[in-house]
Amino acid sequence: KSIKLFIMFLKDLIIRNSLSRNDAFIWDSNRKKLKNIQNFNFLELNLLIGIDRQKDILLKNTLNFANGNFTNNALLWGSRGNGKSSLIKSIFSKVKKIKRNLKLIQLNKNDIFDIEILYQLLGKNKKYKFIIFIDDLSFEKIDSDYKIIKSVLDGSIQNQPTNIVLYVTSNRRHLMPRDMIENERSSAIHTDESVEEKISLSDRFGLWIGFHKLSQEDYLEIIRAYCNYYKINYDDKIRKKAIQWSLQRGNRTGRTAWQYILNIASSENLKIKI
């Protein structure tokens, strides 16, 4: 028993030292420890165009959390490449400048079984506020992973620590395919109960923040903002090629716009740093 207590003490000491020196971490599931992110890349918040409402909601929520108030977990859902993950990192970086007590922990979606371990390690450290960030979470069936995170968000035996908030991104509003829910509606004996079971996980998030397909105007505004920021001359040629670039890829997203800027930088030998 004394050996276990000593090991726990050493773990706590290592974590405290790591937290005091770094701001952003990735959870190492194999070693059961926090791995600090050496080069934390993020976009300036003003470069995230066309999602002003989403920015306002998440910024207010994060400031509220950093100030020590009860705060909602957030589910950012919608079209790929439109800034869900980028927004979380940008908001964190902005609030971090104001509230030094804020930390970001990225948890791989395949390691969500470890979320209880993180609750135990971080929940008792009242000096800091922790955003646990899970990217691209979704489920193909009601499996053990689904049930454990549902249990965690619902409180289960141990309530979520007040110094931890979950920010999760997904391409699906209910974290699972629409056809899975529709099939349940048509085949279940107790339809309402069965469907409710499948969509109840997303209901555990107090904030649903939707991201939708960009208009061409918003897409070009993103290109213009990038050009201004990186001192690239935005002209009619750039505009036409940006539209052609999006048509070739079959979508207009913030990611597509960024890839186009990287293409310009490559062709013109420009150095671009985030």
N, C-alpha and C positions, 0 to 999 in steps of 0.2 A: 504493500500500500504506500509506504514511504517513497519507494522508487517511482511509482506512478505520479505521486504528487510532485516529486522533483522534476520529472519529465514535463509535466504540465506547467510548472513554474518556468522552466527553460523556454518552452514554447511561447508562453506569454511574454517573457522578456525579449525574445527575438522579434516577436510581432510588434511590441511597443517600440523597439529601436528602429525597426523597418518603417513603421508608420510615421515616426518623427522625422525621417529623412526623405520620404517619398510621398507622392500624391496619388499616383495611379498604379494599379496592380492587376495581375492576372492570377487567378487561383490555380495553383499546380495541384491537380487532383492526385497524382501519383505520390508526391511527397507530402501532401496535405499541408501546404504552406503557401504564403503569398509571394509571388515573384514580381518584383517591381518592374515597371515598363520604363526602359531606358530612354527611348525617344517617343514621347507621346504626341502623335500627330492629330491635329484638329484644324478645322476651318474657322476663320473669324466669323462671328455670328452674322455680320452684315453681308457675308457672301452667300448665305443661305436664302435664296430668293424664292418668292411665291409661296412661302409657308409662314407668313407673319402671324396668323392666328395660332398656329401650332407653337411657334416660338414664344409667344406671350403666355400661353397656358403653361408650358413646361418651365419657363423661367420663373413665373410666380410660384409654381409648386416647389421648385428647387430652392428658391430663396426662403420660402416658408419653412421648408425642412431644415435648412442650414441655420435658421433662427431658433430652432428648437421646438417648433410647433408640430402638432399631429398632422401628418401629411398622407395623401393618397399614393398608393402604388400606381404606376402608369403603364398602360399598354399602347405602344405606338404601332399602328397597323396600316397596311395599304400597299400600294404599288412599289415594286422593287426600284431601287436607285433614286428615290426622291427625298432622301435626306434623313431617314429615321435614326440611323446610328450616328450619322454626322451631327445631328441636332443634339443628341444626348451628350456627346463629347464636347461640343461647342458650348453648350449651356453649363456643363461642369466647369470648363476652363474659365468661363466668364464669372461664375459665382465664386469660384475658388479665389479669385483676385480680391473679392470682398470678404469672404468668410474662409479664413485659413484652416478651419477645422474640418473642411469637407474632403472626403476621400472617395475614389472611384475603384470599385473592384469588379473586374470582368470575369464572369463565370460562364464557362463553355456549356452550351445547352445539353451536351452529353454527360455533364457532371452535376446535374441538378440534384442528384442524391446527396451531394455534399452541402447542400444549402443549410441543413440543420447544423453541420459542423461550423459553418461560417457564422451562424446565429450565436453559437456558443462562444466562439473565439472573439467575435466583434461586439456582441451585444453587451458585454460587461465593461467595454471600454467607453466610458461616457465622455471622454475628452474629445472624441471625434464623431462626426456624422458620416455614414457610409451609404453610397449609392451602389447597390449590386446590379450590374448591367448584364442582361442575358440577351444575346443577339440572335435573331432569326429562329425564334422558338415556334415549333408547330408539332402536331401529333397526327399520325396516320390512323391510330386506333386508340381505344381506351386501354392503355397498358399501365404498367407499374409506374413509369415516369410521370404519366399524366396524373395519376392518383396521388403521388407523393407531393407534387407541387400544388395540386389543388388543396391537399390537406394543410400544407404550409401556409398558403394564402388565406385559408379559412380559419387559421388559428390553431387547429388541432389541440394537442395537449399543451404545447408551449406557444404562447403568443409571440408574434413578430416583435422583436425589440424595437423600442421607439427611436433608437438612433440608427435604424436601417430602413431604407426604402428600396423597392424593386422597380427598375425601369427595364421593360421588356419590349423587344421589337418582334414583329411577325408580319408576314405577308397576308395573314388570314385574320379576319376580325374575331373569329371564335377559336383561333389557334388550330383549326382542323378543316379539311376540305368541305366545301358546301355539299358535294354529292353524298358525303358520309352522313350529314345531318338529314338531307332529303330522303336518303334510303331508309333512315330510321323512321321518318314520318310515315312512310308507305308500308313498312313491314312490322313495326313494333305493335305488340298487343296493347300495352299501355303507352300510347304514343307520346302524350305530353310529358309523362315522367321520364321516359327514355331520352327524349330530345333535350329536356332540361338538364339531364345528367351530362350531356355532351357539350352544352354551351355554358354550363355553370362556371367553368374555370375562368373564362374571360370576365364574368360578372364579379370576380374577386378583385378586379382592378377598379379603383375609384375613378380613374381617368382613362377614357378611351380617346386617343388622339389619332384621327384619320388622315392619311396622306393619299392624294388622288393624282390622276394623270395630269401632267402639265399642259397648258395651252401653248400654242406656238409662241405667243407673245411672252409668256413667262419664261419659256425655254430660251428665247433670244435675250431676254433681260438678264438671265443668268450668265450667258455668254458675254454680254456687255460688261457686267460687273466683274467677271474674271479678267477681261481685257483691261479694264481700268485699273484693277488692283495690281496686275503684273506688267503694266506699261506696254500693252500690246495695242496697236492702232486698230480700233474697231471701225470698219468701213463696210461698204456694200458687198465687197468681195468676201470678207469674213462672214457676213450675214448669210449670203447665199450658200457658201460652203458649209456653214453650220446647219442649215436646213437640209442640205444634201446628206450630210453626215448622219443626221437623225433618221432620215428616210432609209438610208442603207441599213441601219440597225433596227428599224421597225419600231422605234420608240422615242419619246421625248422625255428625258429624265435629267435630274441634276447630275447623275453619274455619267450619262452620255455627254452632257455639256463639258464636264471636267475632262473626259477622255479626248474630246475635241481640242481643248486647250493644250493638253499634253502633246497632241499631234502637231499643233502649231509650233509649240516649243521645240519639238524634235526636228521639224523641217527647217526651222529658222535658227537652230542652235541657241535657243534661249535657256537660261538657267531659271528653273522654277522651284521654289521651296515653299512648303506649307508652314 
